[in-house]
Amino acid sequence: MSVSEHKAAAKQAIRCTVITVSDTRTEETDSGGALLMQMLKDAGHIVEHYFIIQDETLMIQEKIKTIASLKSSDAILLTGGTGIAKRDHTYEAVQVLLNKEMTGFGELFRYLSFVEDIGSAAILSRAVAGVYQDTAVFSMPGSRGAIRLAMQRLILPELGHVVREIKKDL
């Protein structure tokens, strides 16, 4: 089956959870999370859950584990905490949980960031994606520009296809 046939066979409306990882954001100030949810809805997907959690490894991991165990979402999209500052723990929290990592996501995100957006500062990004317990997981930086880039160029074009591949043998 070709890539276009795979995409055509994919579900159109994916059930998603959005998690903003931040020590300072609130629902009123979380413009990145709001953008992410709006982009998902505009693309015909369903936002089942939305959380803002602190940038703590165990909190991030527990939230991912809980959402995956509920089976109410096909994809978990995290934003924030992917840099190299002392308080950035999202990459470590997510990467170790993944049963299968989609290394191309981080590689392409950094390439696109370099070419289209922020130049050499792209090396500071630790975007990561993969599969945890039959759930797609995408983790991206918290800036609106990074969210827009990841969603438009990588996640939205493939979200249905990714979920189809994960769920097809269940």
Secondary structure, DSSP 8 states (H G I E B T S, - for coil): --HHHHHHHS-SS-EEEEEEE-SS--TTT-HHHHHHHHHHHHTT-EEEEEEEE-S-HHHHHHHHHHHHHHT--SEEEEES--SSSTT--HHHHHHTT-SEE-HHHHHHHHHHHIIIIIGGGGGG---EEEEETTEEEEEE-SSHHHHHHHIIIIIHHHHHHHHHHHHTT-
